Amino acid sequence: MTNSLLVTESTLTDRYQTTVPDAVRKVLHLNKREKIRYTIQPDGNVLLSRVDMYEADPVLDNFLSFLANDIKNNPLHVKAVSHELVARIQSLVADVEVDLDAPLNDEDE
């Protein structure tokens, strides 16, 4: 059996977006809205891999641990959110529409 490389390309748009080629999506078993990891190697090559949803996020894990320890060590600091604050927040976002499938604006990238 011979070991052959598959080479494929995609083009960056003016907004630095691209479509992941079908061959890459199939090899990585990617579906819509899944995450992709870019690993930059010392030689400048970049490895593209699938982010498995069950993988731990070290930043989030550290933050959640910090919160858990703070609650454990300072339980009296935990307060219920008032109905007034909830109503105020709801009034501020009542007319805000969000499309999670829309592409990012240039200033958001």
C-alpha positions, 0 to 999 in steps of 0.5 A: 500500500502506498502512502499518498498525500491529498492536497487541497486549497481554499481561498480567503475572502476579503473578510479573511473567511474561507470554506473548508474543502469537502475532502478536509471536512470528510477526513475530520468528520466535521459538521456545521457549527463544529470547531476547528483547531489550528496548531502552529508549529515552530517551522511555520506549518499549521496543522488543522484538526477537529476540536472534540466537544468533550475536550477540556478548555483550560481557561474555562476550567480554571475560571470555573474552579476559581468561582467554585473555590470562591463560593466555597470559601465565601458562601455569604458573598452569594446573593440572589439576583433581584427581580428588579435587575432581571426586569432591567436586563430584559428591558435592555435586550428586549429588542435585540435580535441575534442571528448566530449563523450570520458572519462576523462583522469586520470589527468583530474579527 
